[in-house]
């Protein structure tokens, strides 16, 4: 197979309201915390595991949707790419964060529970 693929598709619920930040150049980013939960039965007992995902939305139109319509509990479908960034903490130690990035035409965000958010 030629080439490679970096694609993430998630359906989950927001764990907090979107955090919107503005850049000096006038651009914005929406940061989301998305929970996905697996449920299964083991020995007759209901089991579940929740994973938390950090999502960064850079597409101007999608940032506007996040800002206007999404709230804690909103169910969303997102499609983006994994990106790892390097940064330094207050002690000067290198740290790494991996997040799902929605940017340009590669990013998709679909609200699954209407514009009211959910719980």
C-alpha positions in Angstrom: 0.0 0.0 0.0 1.4 3.4 -1.0 1.3 6.3 1.4 -0.3 6.5 4.8 -3.5 7.6 6.5 -4.0 9.8 9.6 -7.7 9.9 10.3 -9.7 9.8 13.5 -13.5 9.4 13.8 -15.2 9.7 17.2 -18.8 9.9 18.5 -19.1 11.1 22.1 -20.2 13.7 24.5 -18.5 17.0 25.6 -17.3 16.9 29.1 -17.3 20.7 29.4 -18.3 23.8 27.4 -16.0 24.5 24.5 -13.1 26.7 25.4 -12.6 29.4 22.7 -9.3 31.2 22.4 -8.4 34.1 20.0 -5.1 34.6 18.3 -3.4 38.0 17.8 -4.0 37.6 14.0 -7.7 37.4 14.6 -8.1 33.7 14.2 -9.7 31.4 16.8 -9.4 27.9 18.1 -12.1 25.9 20.0 -10.8 23.3 22.4 -13.1 20.4 23.3 -12.9 17.6 25.8 -14.8 14.6 24.3 -15.7 11.4 26.1 -16.3 8.1 24.4 -17.6 5.2 26.4 -17.5 1.5 25.7 -20.1 -0.7 27.5 -20.2 -4.5 27.8 -21.2 -7.3 30.1 -18.8 -9.5 31.9 -20.0 -12.4 34.1 -23.5 -10.8 34.0 -22.2 -7.4 35.3 -22.4 -4.2 33.3 -18.9 -2.9 32.6 -17.8 0.4 31.1 -14.7 2.3 30.2 -14.6 6.0 29.3 -11.7 7.5 27.2 -11.2 11.3 27.2 -10.0 13.0 23.9 -8.6 16.5 23.5 -9.9 18.1 20.3 -8.6 21.3 18.7 -10.9 23.0 16.1 -9.1 25.5 13.9 -11.6 25.8 11.0 -13.3 29.2 11.2 -16.8 27.9 10.4 -16.6 25.0 12.9 -15.2 27.2 15.6 -18.3 29.4 15.2 -20.6 26.3 15.5 -18.7 25.3 18.7 -19.0 28.7 20.2 -22.7 29.2 19.3 -24.2 25.8 19.7 -22.1 23.3 21.7 -22.4 22.9 25.5 -21.3 20.4 28.1 -23.1 17.1 27.3 -23.6 17.8 23.6 -23.3 14.6 21.5 -21.1 15.1 18.4 -19.4 13.2 15.6 -16.0 14.5 14.7 -13.5 13.6 12.0 -10.0 14.9 12.1 -6.3 14.0 12.3 -4.0 13.1 15.2 -1.3 15.6 15.9 1.4 15.5 18.6 2.9 18.8 19.7 5.9 19.5 21.9 5.8 22.2 24.6 7.8 23.0 27.8 6.3 23.1 31.3 7.2 25.7 33.9 10.3 23.8 34.9 11.5 23.8 31.3 10.9 20.0 30.8 9.8 18.9 27.4 6.2 17.7 27.3 4.1 16.2 24.5 0.4 16.4 23.9 -1.5 14.3 21.3 -4.9 15.7 20.2 -7.4 15.4 17.4 -7.2 18.4 15.1 -10.0 19.6 12.8 -8.4 22.0 10.3 -9.2 23.0 6.7 -11.3 20.6 4.6 -10.1 17.5 6.5 -12.2 18.3 9.6 -15.8 17.4 10.2 -18.0 18.2 13.1 -21.7 17.1 13.2 -24.0 17.8 16.1 -26.0 14.6 16.9 -28.5 16.0 19.4 -29.7 19.2 17.9 -28.6 22.7 18.7 -29.7 22.6 22.4 -26.8 20.5 23.8 -27.7 17.6 25.9 -27.1 15.7 29.1 
